Amino acid sequence: MKDISEITSSLIPTLEGLEKGRLLYRRRQKTYLLILFIPLIALFAGSFLIEARIAGFIATGIWFVVGVILYQVRAASLGKTYVTDYKKAVIPGLLQSIDKDLKYEPGAGISTGAFEGTELFTTSPDRYRTEDLIHGTYGKTFLQLAEINAEERRTRRDSNGKTETYYVTIFKGLMLIADFHKDFHGRTFVLPDKAEKALGNVGRFFQKMGGRRETNLIRLEDPEFERAFAVYSTDEVEARYILSTAMLRRILDLRERFGKEVRLGFKDSCLTLAVPHSESYLEPKTALPATDTSQIGGMLFELKYFLETIEELDLNTRIWSKE
Amino acid sequence: MRSTLMLLIGGGAFLSLILIFIYNSLVSKRNMVRSAFSSIDVNLRKRHDLIPNLVETVKGYATHEKETFTRLIEARRQIDSGSLSESDRLRVEERIGPAMHRLMAVAEDYPDLRSSGHFMNLQRTLTEVEEQISAARRAYNAAVFEINNAVESFPSNLVANAFGFQRHDFFEAGADARSSVNVRMDQ
């Protein structure tokens, strides 16, 4: 298995090629920002000096729209191409250094159907974006990992009676779907506990209503886990089979690492982990030279940080009848 | 007079509703205990069914474990006879787990046995069944905790006493079984 310095040195010729694209993008970016803003400021200031002030404002608006379109077509698209090319060149090599059976597809992700099928979120998304799919076998575990941004469309009326549409985030972050090491047939969900934490014993009553179709609230033995999560399952014994006492501690460790809003689902013999993450991951910075190897180290760290979840949850241990 | 009567009827209806609610809740809790117990039973039977397979696989290697074989076969015979009470059967089942683990441990000294597909499959199945037994016990104890709370708390204890709902004992693993649970904790 290659180490980071070997990977970096083998990538240098490719990165040098990519650097040309990045420099072109940076030049175009500067040029088109100047093309956009200098006339824009001139038109806006000029509007105050002429009598037909409204016409001046309209001209400013038109130039703004034209300028943004020009910027998007001539400069921003180059930036997107650079980012995609960089990821395609760098990430597969990094994944190979972690496990040779892992593949990367920058434009692919986890489908809307699969996202809804996890049942971790009750709202169906109206706007859905997914990218940076990593899939394959890590150790003995088949997995899919992708970035997701799922949003719900809502409308509201302002004071003038106009209807405005806006989007509310259902989930933004990383979703990992992995083959679980034990066979099971039911559905079990581990969701952040909000009701009991906020309302104490009264909250427990509301917790019972917060489950998924055909599930019951399950009370587990670990008080720390109970304070952090609410568990719902279609089968009480199976939920405990999946959530062994050791697994409860591992999930608490994950919460420590990924934050309080982390949620897990166990369904169709697979585990789904949803980690809210406000920033995009695996994105190269266009301000840094493509040949800057510290970025590659950062990406490798990000990949390992999420993929280590498989080991943290002990999914590569296959001592049960499931191979 | 009429308002007092209405008050009494209203109060009586309210109390009856509370009574029905508590009674149904106790029945539901008792059924959960029964259901959890039957899960333990199902999984113990699964383990029990592995015994002939295990004996057949290991007997050529573990001649020095004659006493363990005898204990295991005798325990299975006792359970199959159907003459044991439920609690006696559970006590006998408790002895089976450690004996099976002892026979599985024989493979440590025999690499050819350890690497045989049949033995590995048996080992995986036993590990799985043991974890299912452990999960069923935890579910049973959780159900017992719920009903014991209800039987001892006011006012549900009044309904429990009137209708014969009783406390249940927690399922406690014996010393041998506890040691095998500790091994599984690391997995």
Interface residues (C-beta under 8 A of the other chain):
Chain A: K182 D183 I218 R219 L220 E221 E236 V237 E238 A239 R240 Y241 S244 T245 A246 D314 T317 I319 W320 S321
Chain B: M32 A36 S39 N121 Q123 R124 T125 T127 E128 E131 Q132 S134 A135 A136 R138 A139 N141 A142 R184 M185 D186 Q187
